[in-house]
Amino acid sequence: MNLKPIHVIGGGLAGSEAAWQIAEAGVPVTLHEMRPQRGTDAHQTEHLAELVCSNSFRADDWTGNAVGLLHAEMRALGSIIMACGDAHQVPAGGALAVDRDGFAQAVTARLEAHPLVTISRAEVAGLPPADWDNVIVATGPLTSPALSQAILDLTGEGQLLFFDAIAPIVNFDSVDMSVAWRQSRYDKEGPGGDAAAYINCPMDKDQYEAFIDALLAGPKSEFKDWEHVPYFDGCLPIEVMAERGRETLRHGPMKPVGLTNEHDPQTKAWAVVQLRQDNALGTLWNMVGFQTKLKHGAQSDIFRMIPGLEKAVFARLGGLHRNTFINSPRLLDEQLRLKVAPRLRFAGQVTGVEGYVESAAVGLLAGRFAAAERLGAPMTPPPVTTALGGLVGHITGGHLHGGKGSFQPMNINYGLLPPMDPPKRDAEGQRLGSKEKTRIKKRMMGERALADLKVWAE
């Protein structure tokens, strides 16, 4: 068939996944990525699907975690992001983390090699040309100013922005392993079978208090023109968390639970900083949960207060950048089309989902919706019992308060799926405890989701 191509704007995770799904459906697609012609404040390469912040796709267990269920659903639908993630995984306990360079190179190579994919390395400034009748806007957290303004003008929205932050990356050979040690929380094995996937740096109470003081006093980068723009709670800078209370970090990314210091097993740490492997060689490790807007000079000094990182060499320091998302519950229909301009679909983080996997998942659906429309066989969204269906349902109508200022980025979670009632007793008639019932309930929801997705896909 001589089909007119679909245009996908943005070569991040969502755009790459959308383009792949379109091409795999037998429809030609042009993927527009402005890098390297025009760079961004956060990207460092010209690869498609570059991971800007963390290298983690988070938990990979479909029986007990909502994002793990989303992984399983995307694998079942032929996701390029999950396939390349699986092929380039690095140890991360119960999570799926990837070698960011190998992953992005693999996604780029597969898209470049697909006969129905054309990659255009140029910016689409403003709204796409009128003769592009089927377009997916997947410009992500760093949508160009021209396109952002065009969306604002088209939708009548007041703003599209919030702040996001990036964590530093440390060279492994600069970590003092006579102080730090390797262990995953509760020795939990990850997809690769490694139960020692993290480097742990312990702090006693005095060290923790001094560290908090330094965080609070350290000079921060500010964007004064945008100080009214909120942070997303899932990616708060550590100094913002510290401002919420001196114990906040100790009960958040620096919690010491599930860990035993192999150098001093009898002494329990007051707080622990964890590092997670960032590349396949194991030479680079990122500081888990340490997104920051501290100025670069202050970062080096303050983070070297952490035991084991006194001589740390940073491959990348943290930073702050602006993110972009639209008021999807008000603006999009269930096919992810802009109500005032249905030729435009939106996908990825710009729709108000948060996280790599969630962004790619919405790209996957947008690609399938667009391809089905081009083929003259429109499809319904996935069942609400699936993680994919729950996620797209939330951003296109499930959010109860679609007014300005109330819709915020959302990770996948079980609260987006219809609940199920687990059994009250086990096979022997013994009453189940609340933890066991929760575990069974999550598995039941996962089994239901995968069965319903299979029927939908067929």
Secondary structure as the mmCIF struct_conf table of DSSP 4:
data_model
#
loop_
_struct_conf.conf_type_id
_struct_conf.id
_struct_conf.beg_label_comp_id
_struct_conf.beg_label_asym_id
_struct_conf.beg_label_seq_id
_struct_conf.end_label_comp_id
_struct_conf.end_label_asym_id
_struct_conf.end_label_seq_id
HELX_LH_PP_P HELX_LH_PP_P1 LEU A 3 PRO A 5
STRN STRN1 ILE A 6 ILE A 9
BEND BEND1 GLY A 12 GLY A 12
HELX_RH_AL_P HELX_RH_AL_P1 LEU A 13 GLU A 24
TURN_TY1_P TURN_TY1_P1 ALA A 25 GLY A 26
STRN STRN2 VAL A 29 HIS A 32
TURN_TY1_P TURN_TY1_P2 ARG A 35 GLN A 37
BEND BEND2 ARG A 38 ARG A 38
BEND BEND3 ASP A 41 ALA A 42
BEND BEND4 THR A 45 GLU A 46
TURN_TY1_P TURN_TY1_P3 LEU A 48 ALA A 49
BEND BEND5 CYS A 53 CYS A 53
BEND BEND6 ASN A 55 ASN A 55
STRN STRN3 SER A 56 ALA A 59
TURN_TY1_P TURN_TY1_P4 TRP A 62 GLY A 64
HELX_RH_AL_P HELX_RH_AL_P2 ALA A 66 ALA A 76
TURN_TY1_P TURN_TY1_P5 LEU A 77 GLY A 78
HELX_RH_AL_P HELX_RH_AL_P3 ILE A 80 ALA A 87
TURN_TY1_P TURN_TY1_P6 HIS A 88 HIS A 88
STRN STRN4 GLN A 89 VAL A 90
TURN_TY1_P TURN_TY1_P7 GLY A 93 GLY A 94
STRN STRN5 ALA A 95 VAL A 98
HELX_RH_AL_P HELX_RH_AL_P4 ARG A 100 ALA A 113
TURN_TY1_P TURN_TY1_P8 PRO A 115 LEU A 116
STRN STRN6 VAL A 117 SER A 120
BEND BEND7 ALA A 122 ALA A 122
BEND BEND8 GLY A 126 LEU A 127
HELX_LH_PP_P HELX_LH_PP_P2 PRO A 128 PRO A 129
TURN_TY1_P TURN_TY1_P9 ALA A 130 ASP A 131
BEND BEND9 ASN A 134 ASN A 134
STRN STRN7 VAL A 135 VAL A 137
HELX_RH_3T_P HELX_RH_3T_P1 GLY A 140 LEU A 142
HELX_RH_AL_P HELX_RH_AL_P5 PRO A 145 THR A 155
TURN_TY1_P TURN_TY1_P10 GLY A 156 GLY A 156
BEND BEND10 GLY A 158 GLY A 158
STRN STRN8 LEU A 161 ILE A 166
STRN STRN9 ILE A 169 ASN A 171
HELX_RH_3T_P HELX_RH_3T_P2 PHE A 172 SER A 174
BEND BEND11 VAL A 175 VAL A 175
TURN_TY1_P TURN_TY1_P11 MET A 177 VAL A 179
STRN STRN10 TRP A 181 ARG A 182
HELX_RH_3T_P HELX_RH_3T_P3 ARG A 185 ASP A 187
TURN_TY1_P TURN_TY1_P12 PRO A 191 GLY A 192
BEND BEND12 ALA A 195 ALA A 195
STRN STRN11 TYR A 198 MET A 203
HELX_RH_AL_P HELX_RH_AL_P6 LYS A 205 ALA A 217
BEND BEND13 GLY A 218 GLY A 218
STRN STRN12 LYS A 220 LYS A 220
HELX_RH_3T_P HELX_RH_3T_P4 LYS A 224 TRP A 226
TURN_TY1_P TURN_TY1_P13 GLU A 227 HIS A 228
BEND BEND14 VAL A 229 VAL A 229
HELX_LH_PP_P HELX_LH_PP_P3 PRO A 230 PRO A 230
STRN STRN13 TYR A 231 TYR A 231
HELX_LH_PP_P HELX_LH_PP_P4 PHE A 232 PHE A 232
HELX_RH_3T_P HELX_RH_3T_P5 ASP A 233 CYS A 235
HELX_RH_AL_P HELX_RH_AL_P7 ILE A 238 GLU A 243
TURN_TY1_P TURN_TY1_P14 ARG A 244 ARG A 244
TURN_TY1_P TURN_TY1_P15 ARG A 246 THR A 248
HELX_RH_3T_P HELX_RH_3T_P6 LEU A 249 HIS A 251
TURN_TY1_P TURN_TY1_P16 GLY A 252 MET A 254
TURN_TY1_P TURN_TY1_P17 VAL A 257 GLY A 258
TURN_TY1_P TURN_TY1_P18 GLU A 262 HIS A 263
TURN_TY1_P TURN_TY1_P19 PRO A 265 GLN A 266
BEND BEND15 THR A 267 THR A 267
HELX_LH_PP_P HELX_LH_PP_P5 LYS A 268 ALA A 269
BEND BEND16 TRP A 270 TRP A 270
STRN STRN14 ALA A 271 GLN A 277
BEND BEND17 ASN A 279 ASN A 279
TURN_TY1_P TURN_TY1_P20 ALA A 280 LEU A 281
BEND BEND18 GLY A 282 GLY A 282
STRN STRN15 LEU A 284 MET A 287
TURN_TY1_P TURN_TY1_P21 VAL A 288 GLY A 289
STRN STRN16 THR A 292 THR A 292
STRN STRN17 LEU A 294 LEU A 294
HELX_RH_AL_P HELX_RH_AL_P8 HIS A 296 PHE A 303
TURN_TY1_P TURN_TY1_P22 ARG A 304 MET A 305
BEND BEND19 ILE A 306 ILE A 306
TURN_TY1_P TURN_TY1_P23 PRO A 307 GLY A 308
TURN_TY1_P TURN_TY1_P24 GLU A 310 LYS A 311
STRN STRN18 PHE A 314 ARG A 316
STRN STRN19 GLY A 319 THR A 324
HELX_RH_AL_P HELX_RH_AL_P9 SER A 328 LEU A 331
STRN STRN20 LEU A 332 LEU A 332
TURN_TY1_P TURN_TY1_P25 GLU A 334 GLN A 335
BEND BEND20 LEU A 336 LEU A 336
STRN STRN21 ARG A 337 LEU A 338
TURN_TY1_P TURN_TY1_P26 LYS A 339 VAL A 340
STRN STRN22 ALA A 341 PHE A 346
HELX_RH_3T_P HELX_RH_3T_P7 GLY A 348 THR A 351
TURN_TY1_P TURN_TY1_P27 GLY A 352 GLY A 352
STRN STRN23 VAL A 353 VAL A 353
BEND BEND21 GLY A 355 GLY A 355
HELX_RH_AL_P HELX_RH_AL_P10 TYR A 356 ARG A 374
TURN_TY1_P TURN_TY1_P28 LEU A 375 GLY A 376
HELX_LH_PP_P HELX_LH_PP_P6 THR A 380 PRO A 383
TURN_TY1_P TURN_TY1_P29 VAL A 384 THR A 385
BEND BEND22 THR A 386 THR A 386
HELX_RH_AL_P HELX_RH_AL_P11 ALA A 387 GLY A 393
HELX_RH_PI_P HELX_RH_PI_P1 HIS A 394 GLY A 398
BEND BEND23 LEU A 400 LEU A 400
BEND BEND24 GLY A 403 GLY A 403
TURN_TY1_P TURN_TY1_P30 LYS A 404 SER A 406
STRN STRN24 MET A 410 MET A 410
HELX_RH_3T_P HELX_RH_3T_P8 TYR A 414 LEU A 416
BEND BEND25 LEU A 417 LEU A 417
HELX_LH_PP_P HELX_LH_PP_P7 ASP A 421 PRO A 423
BEND BEND26 LYS A 424 LYS A 424
STRN STRN25 ARG A 425 ARG A 425
TURN_TY1_P TURN_TY1_P31 ALA A 427 GLU A 428
BEND BEND27 GLY A 429 GLY A 429
HELX_LH_PP_P HELX_LH_PP_P8 GLN A 430 GLN A 430
STRN STRN26 ARG A 431 ARG A 431
HELX_LH_PP_P HELX_LH_PP_P9 LEU A 432 GLY A 433
HELX_RH_AL_P HELX_RH_AL_P12 SER A 434 ALA A 457
#
